[in-house]
Amino acid sequence: MNENGTGPVAMRETVFEYLELLRESGVTNMWGSPAYLQEEFGFDKREARDWFFAWMDHKHAQSTGVQ
């Protein structure tokens, strides 16, 4: 993250936090979350799915202790 709180690391943290809050809310099955990412962040369909799968990989790594 750069000094003003933007950049790839900040975006990753923001998107992953959003997905975690969405999961906790129970508003949607997480397989439907890319549509929410498109709405919230203006991602296109592919970009939203890429973020979703990155988050899923992150969650899997957390649950297995692999970072």
VMD Tcl script that draws the C-alpha trace (Angstrom):
set ca {
  {0.00 0.00 0.00}
  {1.31 3.42 -0.72}
  {1.20 6.31 1.74}
  {-2.25 7.60 0.80}
  {-3.95 4.23 1.31}
  {-4.49 3.34 -2.32}
  {-2.99 0.76 -4.62}
  {-3.30 -2.99 -5.12}
  {-2.91 -3.97 -1.46}
  {-5.48 -1.42 -0.30}
  {-7.90 -2.53 -3.03}
  {-7.44 -6.18 -2.07}
  {-8.14 -5.38 1.57}
  {-11.19 -3.33 0.63}
  {-12.67 -5.96 -1.67}
  {-11.94 -8.83 0.72}
  {-13.46 -6.92 3.63}
  {-16.55 -6.20 1.54}
  {-16.88 -9.87 0.63}
  {-16.48 -10.92 4.25}
  {-19.19 -8.49 5.34}
  {-21.42 -9.73 2.52}
  {-20.85 -13.33 3.63}
  {-21.65 -12.48 7.24}
  {-24.83 -10.64 6.22}
  {-26.30 -13.71 4.56}
  {-27.84 -11.50 1.86}
  {-26.67 -13.81 -0.90}
  {-25.03 -17.13 -1.48}
  {-21.39 -16.24 -2.08}
  {-21.52 -17.65 -5.59}
  {-23.76 -14.65 -6.32}
  {-21.29 -12.16 -4.88}
  {-19.63 -11.17 -8.18}
  {-22.82 -9.30 -9.11}
  {-22.52 -7.36 -5.84}
  {-18.88 -6.57 -6.63}
  {-19.91 -5.25 -10.03}
  {-22.48 -2.98 -8.41}
  {-20.29 -1.82 -5.51}
  {-16.96 -1.34 -7.29}
  {-17.92 -0.98 -10.96}
  {-16.02 -4.10 -11.99}
  {-16.92 -5.83 -15.21}
  {-18.17 -9.42 -14.97}
  {-14.77 -11.05 -15.47}
  {-12.99 -8.73 -13.04}
  {-15.66 -9.35 -10.39}
  {-15.31 -13.11 -10.79}
  {-11.51 -12.83 -10.59}
  {-11.83 -10.95 -7.28}
  {-14.31 -13.53 -5.99}
  {-12.00 -16.43 -6.81}
  {-9.02 -14.61 -5.28}
  {-11.06 -14.19 -2.10}
  {-12.05 -17.88 -2.19}
  {-8.37 -18.86 -2.54}
  {-7.53 -16.59 0.39}
  {-10.28 -18.14 2.55}
  {-9.08 -21.65 1.64}
  {-5.49 -20.74 2.52}
  {-6.66 -19.36 5.87}
  {-8.63 -22.49 6.68}
  {-5.74 -24.81 5.81}
  {-3.04 -22.68 7.41}
  {-1.31 -22.09 4.08}
  {-0.52 -18.44 3.41}
}
mol new
graphics top color blue
foreach p $ca { graphics top sphere $p radius 0.5 }
foreach p [lrange $ca 0 end-1] q [lrange $ca 1 end] { graphics top cylinder $p $q radius 0.2 }
display resetview
